[in-house]
Amino acid sequence: MSGGSPLRQPTLHAFFTSAAQAPAKREGGTGSATTKRRVPQPPGLTTVNCVTGCEHNCRYCYARHFAVTRFSQVAVEDWPFPKVRWSDVNKRRRPKADADGTGPAYFFPSSHDITPSVLEPCLTFARNLLEACATSTVMIVTKPHLTCVERLCDALRPYRGRVSFRLTLTSADDALLHYWEPGAPPFAERLSALRLAHERGYQTSVGIEPMLSVAEVPALVRQVAPYVTGSIYVGLMNRIDDRVAVVTAEDQRQVDAVHRGQAHEPLLRLYRELTTDTPVPVVWSSSFRRALRLDNLPDGDELEDIL
């Protein structure tokens, strides 16, 4: 099926709004696609994955925690060496559009990332999702490598109206990024990837989740805002004490700093600042709203916490 046929061009807001009205679905987790266990879901979106493991090896990663600690599917030393699940890449899908013509809304990936070593299988996987249904949409979620985003933008151009990018920029401080996300790109590369996707005409949003430094978030929002067509999603680092190994004094210092930043007062200051002075819509994660114990924060185009 050709991706170039005339299609309704959904805005990022419409994409999320329609997704929020549908039940959450699951197709692939950190293990095989048939693994029967709960995987965190964004409401109304079908999370799909085709790789086990991730070179970024983020210290707070929920997927690593699930695969290594909770379900003993992968040894911790093997997690940074991703393995392509070719059965998922080549899986034949025949999804049906809803009565109104809306196809599946995919969130890809949710339990690994798109790195140079697995780029081509991930691209094939995404293209297969789009070709299986002429009204399906794919949100590509990544801590972006510039070469990967450039390749995706070029290869998915025929489907551009159905593809959006959610790029994760958790901090502008490379020292923090190196500690918490040791295998992921530095800030300048991520910002360049965001700018590139925006310039190529794709719908873009940014995830600042988890916030690595609450104090720098307002400046980070202003820095990425010119290249965002949708919203900026802000969320906490969840279940720190369960997921983050504290072995050294530096580990303890970093964890303590995150805990301090996620206390009620710093979060309330951040909320007040970004609701009174922000160039693009800010969407607050459910964990952020729970931490503030406020029920009247706007839902907007919310995605449920998955990190």
Secondary structure, 3 states (H helix, E strand, C coil): CCCCCCCCCCCHHHHHHHHHCCCCEECCCCCCCCCCCCCCCCCCCEECCCEECCCCCCCCCHHHHHHHHHCCCCCCCCCCCCEECHHHHCCCCCCCCCCCCCCCEEEECCCCCCCHHHHHHHHHHHHHHHHHCCCCEEEEEECCCHHHHHHHHHHCHHHHHHEEEEEECCCCCHHHHHHHCCCCCCHHHHHHHHHHHHHCCCEEEEEECCCCCHHHHHHHHHHHHHHCCCCEEECCCCCHHHHCCCCCHHHHHHHHHHHHHCCHHHHHHHHHHHHHCCCCCEEECHHHHHHHCCCCCCCCCCCCCCC
